[in-house]
């Protein structure tokens, strides 16, 4: 499904601009994505572009770190 719903197209557009996307748990998908990866994904979806990772290399490094931390929790 879509991350945002509403009675009109304008409501949906406003939600995209102002509301925080739902978590995986809120969508009924708890446990599908490690919390470390979900945190990074949340930062990638920040409304203010300055709050998002600024370069692909930075994103790749942070993703690798998030996966490593998630694997350590599983061990």
Backbone torsions as a table, in degrees:
resi	resn	phi	psi	omega
1	UNK	NA	172.0	179.2
2	UNK	-80.8	151.3	-178.0
3	UNK	-68.0	-29.5	-177.9
4	UNK	-127.3	142.1	175.8
5	UNK	-132.6	163.9	178.2
6	UNK	-177.3	166.8	-176.4
7	UNK	-69.2	-25.5	179.4
8	UNK	-133.2	163.7	177.6
9	UNK	-59.9	-37.8	-179.8
10	UNK	-64.3	-38.4	177.2
11	UNK	-61.9	-40.6	-179.5
12	UNK	-68.2	-43.5	177.9
13	UNK	-62.2	-42.0	178.6
14	UNK	-63.1	-40.5	178.4
15	UNK	-62.0	-43.2	178.5
16	UNK	-58.9	-36.6	-175.9
17	UNK	-80.5	-26.1	-169.7
18	UNK	-124.7	-23.1	-173.9
19	UNK	-97.6	149.0	175.1
20	UNK	-74.6	133.4	178.0
21	UNK	-59.6	149.4	179.3
22	UNK	-67.0	153.2	175.5
23	UNK	-78.4	166.2	176.7
24	UNK	-61.2	-38.4	179.0
25	UNK	-62.3	-41.3	179.3
26	UNK	-64.8	-25.3	178.0
27	UNK	-89.3	3.5	-179.2
28	UNK	81.9	20.9	-177.0
29	UNK	-117.9	31.9	-178.9
30	UNK	-57.9	135.4	178.1
31	UNK	89.2	-6.1	-179.3
32	UNK	-78.4	-30.7	-176.8
33	UNK	-129.2	128.6	178.2
34	UNK	-57.1	145.1	-176.9
35	UNK	-59.4	-32.1	179.6
36	UNK	-64.6	-39.7	179.3
37	UNK	-72.8	-40.2	179.0
38	UNK	-62.9	-37.3	177.9
39	UNK	-61.3	-44.0	178.8
40	UNK	-65.3	-41.7	177.9
41	UNK	-59.8	-41.9	178.0
42	UNK	-59.8	-41.3	178.6
43	UNK	-66.0	-34.4	178.2
44	UNK	-67.1	-25.0	-178.5
45	UNK	-97.0	9.8	-179.4
46	UNK	-55.2	140.5	-178.9
47	UNK	-64.2	-39.4	179.6
48	UNK	-86.5	117.2	-179.3
49	UNK	-53.5	-29.2	-179.7
50	UNK	-67.8	-20.3	-179.8
51	UNK	-87.9	-5.7	-179.7
52	UNK	-91.0	157.3	171.8
53	UNK	-54.7	137.8	-170.8
54	UNK	-92.4	-21.1	-177.5
55	UNK	-136.2	149.8	179.7
56	UNK	-59.1	-38.0	179.9
57	UNK	-63.1	-43.6	178.0
58	UNK	-60.9	-44.5	179.5
59	UNK	-62.2	-43.9	179.9
60	UNK	-62.1	-43.0	-179.8
61	UNK	-65.8	-42.5	-179.9
62	UNK	-68.1	-35.0	177.3
63	UNK	-65.9	-44.0	177.3
64	UNK	-59.6	-43.7	179.2
65	UNK	-63.4	-43.5	179.4
66	UNK	-61.1	-42.9	178.9
67	UNK	-65.2	-41.9	178.5
68	UNK	-60.9	-44.4	179.1
69	UNK	-64.0	-40.3	179.6
70	UNK	-64.7	-38.5	179.4
71	UNK	-68.0	-35.9	178.6
72	UNK	-63.7	-35.9	178.8
73	UNK	-66.3	-34.4	-178.1
74	UNK	-75.1	-22.2	-176.1
75	UNK	-77.2	NA	NA
